[in-house]
């Protein structure tokens, strides 16, 4: 069965719903036109693929070529001005999707080895964040990640960057990459312990390429407060009960999971069952430009294909405001107050229409803020 035709009225209703974007890789959200412009200016090897992506949309025949293109993006963004520009553009695009708060994931070591300077990078990100907030009212923070396939030295370098750049909006550490190779590697446990000691939050990609064991490792070894994807949680009922009890959210990215063959289709995504069983879920878009999606489309597909009622989507969007990674202190308290106001707006959202498809009744998810 093909993807249902986009419904303009539904999209507009979902655009008006205040939302968070908690799993968003900055380079995966670059505007295709910006990628082409930067690739031409730098004579980048990925230019032919970038030009095809701009003209026809990105298509990758296999994971290896997707990864190769993604790695090629790092060399496009190395200066303060480039970081400021792309940060503003990403947040502007998110704001136009109804996002009121976003967390952008960065892999700074991969930029630094290609000539970027740490201070210039985060000065640029901070400038872009401030400009987007002023222009569009969107709040944002940054997450530093590192690929699990690289060395402990790389992870330690990423940790140092995250700690130093807390003053510029970095609030968490993440481990990313294909967990099939090393899953939850205990080598990285001390890195996350140090991050938590320094006031950072922790999340981890898990349960995507590898099974539920990688989720358990993310919790026990890394102290993860959220799980990136967690799609294969269904493999372990005991672990699912633990996530429900501890209210550890899954950062659910439906189109990404379909594109990378973690699920057969969005219609088959286990998010429906997770919600029914009380697992906290926040909806995100992962690498929206590369997967031909956006956050409104993620909500739209969950309604049209996974048959989540609009009322359930409203509750999920509102609950997303309970799970950001914010800093302590006055700026964090101010941000939390603003997020509570956004959450109230989400709970009051009226789509102005009935469900577009027959939907299966779900238990009402816990209201935001419920114990």
SULGI-V380456 format. One record per helix or strand. SS is the DSSP state (A for helix, B for strand). FROM is the first residue (numbers start at 1). TO is the last residue. If there is no record, write none. Layout:
# SULGI-V380456
{{SS | FROM | TO} {SS | FROM | TO}}
This chain:
# SULGI-V380456
{{A | 8 | 16} {B | 19 | 25} {A | 26 | 29} {A | 32 | 42} {A | 47 | 56} {A | 63 | 76} {A | 80 | 96} {B | 99 | 106} {A | 108 | 112} {A | 118 | 136} {B | 139 | 147} {A | 152 | 168} {B | 170 | 176} {A | 186 | 197} {B | 201 | 206} {A | 212 | 222} {B | 226 | 229} {A | 231 | 235} {A | 237 | 246} {B | 249 | 252} {A | 254 | 259} {A | 266 | 268} {A | 271 | 276} {B | 281 | 283} {B | 286 | 286} {A | 288 | 291} {A | 295 | 304} {A | 310 | 322} {A | 330 | 347}}
